[in-house]
């Protein structure tokens, strides 16, 4: 299922969702959300429609910044359609687009009729279909982006101890290495603690555990104790946040990418 969310104040967002008319469209799931909900998500939906009542200004800047931060780590198409005042759009369009890692998937429009909003979403629907098909060929939609480290056997051997006898990643072994409670890991994976306790190496948790496995590859360059210390140390490459903070705030791909860069000698 493709996903479309309208971001904005409750009444305004609900009205825009009705205007777009995708609620009963086959193959789509829709909803209206606020900025807090978007920030807590692991990634963006296929289409995010933004309509801010003030028509620009600080609130719009906050929304654009939050969406831009999520777009690069999203596993969906992550198109963003933003409706604001004509004057603000003309003045700030370039600045807004520059914030996004994939500006080609961002549209900035002046406030328009409901017919235009619906047409704008319908116009990018084919792009969403093509991009989703392309992404599904590259990887599991819930798994991390592939890196060149996946082809380096020595690096992969570093995390063999995180797998059970049947070859699956184990939530128990990972929680032991990271020294985090299994209940915390369960919340991060969107699972119940009972699920992890009953089948810590279950197939349903493999996509989420892959992030932890990729990050644990850093042990090729340090001891387990130093790795755990690194997880809990504020990092200048992560805006002075600790890797664990980012992992459990839905930005595990950012940490996995940093680890890949550190191992290959190309940190940003």
N, C-alpha and C positions, 0 to 999 in steps of 0.2 A: 504493500500500500504506500502511495505517495502521501506526504504530509504537508498541509498548509496551515500556518498559524498567523493570526492577525494580532499584532502587538500594539497596545495602547490602553487608554483609560477604559474601564469596563464597558460603559454604555457606548462610547465611540467605537471601540473595537468590535463589539457585537453588531453594531449597525453596519460597519464596513464588511464584516463577514457575511451578513445577509445580502449586501449589495453585490458582492462577488459571486454569490450563488453556487459555490462549490460544495456545499454541505451534503447534497445528495448526488454529487457527481460520482460515477463509477470509478473505483480505483483510488479514491482520495479519502483521507481522514482530515478533518478540519477542527479548528477551535480558536478561541480568543484568549490571550494571556497578557500578563504584565511583565515588566522588565525583570523583576525578581525571579519569575519562573524561568525566563530565558537564561538568565545567568546560572541557575542551578542545573540546567540541562547539560548533558555530556556533549551534545552537539546541536547544530541548528537543524530545523526541518528542511524539506526540499524547497519550500518557498516561505519566506517570512514577509508579511505585508505590514508596513509601519505607517501609522497615522497619528501624529502628535497634535493635540488641540491647539497649542500655541503657535504652531506653524514654523517651528525652528527654535533657535536659541539654545541655552544650556541643556535643557531636557533632551532635545534632539541630538546634541553632541554626546550625551551620556549613552543614549540608545545606539548611536552609530558606533561608538567605541566598544560597547559590549558585543555587538554583532560582529564587528571586525575581528575581535579577539577570538571568537568562536569559529569563524568561517574556515580558517586554515586547518582546524582540527576536526572539522565535521566530516562524517562518513556519508552524508547525503549530498544532494545537488547544491544546497545552500545558496539559492537565489534570494536576493533581498530587493523588495520594491518599497520605496519610501515616498510618501506623499506629504508635502509641506507647502508653505506659501510660495507663490511664484517668485517673489522678490528674493526670498531667502535661498531658494533653490538655485537661481541664477548666480547669486553671489558666492555660494559655498559649494557648488557641485564638485569642482576639481578637488577641493580640500577634503570633502567627504570620501570621494572615490579613492584618493591616495591612501586612506586609512585601511582599506580592505586588501588582503593578499590576492584576491581574485576579483578585481574591479569590473571585469567583463560580466560578472554575474550580479551586478548591482544596477538598479535603475532608480533615478531620482526624478519624481514628477511633481508638478504643482497640484494643489488640491483640484479634484476633478469630479465629474458626475459619476454616478454608480455604474453607468454604461461603460465609461472609460476604464474604471477600475477593473471591471470584469474582463474587458477586452485586453487590458495589460497583462493580467494573469494568464488568460487563454493564449496570448501571443508567445509566452515563454514555456508553455506546457510541452511542446515538442522538444525544446532544449533540455527540459528536465528528463524526459523519457530517454533521450540519447545519452545524456550524462550518466543516468542511473545504470543503463545497460553497460556503459563503459566501465563504471566503477565496480559493478558486480563481477566482471571478468577479471579484474585485477586482484580482488581480495574479498574476504568475508566482510559484509557491510558492518559488522559489529567489531571487527578486529582492527588492530593497529596497522598503519601504513607500512608497507614493506621497505626494508632498507638493505643496502649492500651487505650488511653484517649477516643477513640470513644465509648468505652463500659461503661464509667463512666457518668451516667446521670447528676450528679451535675455539672460536667465540661461542658457538652453539654448545660445545662440550662443557663450557663453564656452568651451564644451568641444568645439566643432566640430573643433578641431585634434587631438582624441584619437581621431578616427574615420579609418578607411582610405578609400580611393577608393570602395569599395562600400558605405560608410555604417555599417559595423560598428565598434564600439569595438576598438581595437588594444592588445594587451598590451605591445607594444614602445613605442608612443607614450606609454602610461601609465607604464611603468617609466622611460622617459627623463624625463618630467615630474617624477615622484616621486623620481627619482634612487635607485632601488632595483634590485638585480640581478633579472633576469628569473627566475632560479632561485628567489629569495625570493617573487616574485609567484606563480610556479607552485605553490609549497607552500601559499601562502595560498588559492589557488583550488582546491586539491585535485587539481591536474593535474601531469603530468610536464613537465620543462623541454623535452623533445623536442616535446611537443604545442604549447607556446607558440612555440618557435622555428620549427616547421614551418608552423603556421597561427596567427599572433598575433591574427588577427581572426576566428577560427573561431566558429561559432554556439554551440558547446558551452561557451564561456567568457563569453558575453555577460552572463548573469545575474550572475555574480560581478564582472565588470568594471564593472557599473552602479554599484556602491557607490563605486568609485574615481572614476567620472565625476561622481557627485553631490557628492562631497567636493571635487573639483576646481573646482566652481562658485564656490567662495570666491574664485577669481581675478577675479571681477567687482569685488572690492573691494581687491585687492592684486596686486602683481607676482608673476611666477612664482618669483622668488628669495625674496620674503617668504612666499609660500605654502609653499615647502619648509622655510623656517625655522620657520613655524607648526607644520608637521607634526612637528617634532622638539623642540618646546618644551613642557615640562610645563604643563598647563592646569588651573587651579583648578576649572573646570567639569567636568573629567574626573578628579576626585580626584587631581590633581597628576600624572597620567600624560600621556604625549605622545599625540597623535592616532595616530601610527604604531603605538605599543604596543597601543592598543585595536584598531586595524584588523587587526593580525596576531594578536590573541588572540580572534578571533571576535566582536568587538563593533563591527563596521563600521557597523551601523545606528545605534548611539549617536552615532558621529562624524558620520554623514550628517544625523541629526536636529539636532545642534548647529550644523552649517553652515547648515542651512535656517533655524534660529532666528536665527543671526547676520545672515544676509542680509535677513531680514524684520524685524529689529530686535526680536526677542523671545527673547533668550537667557535661560535659567533662572537 
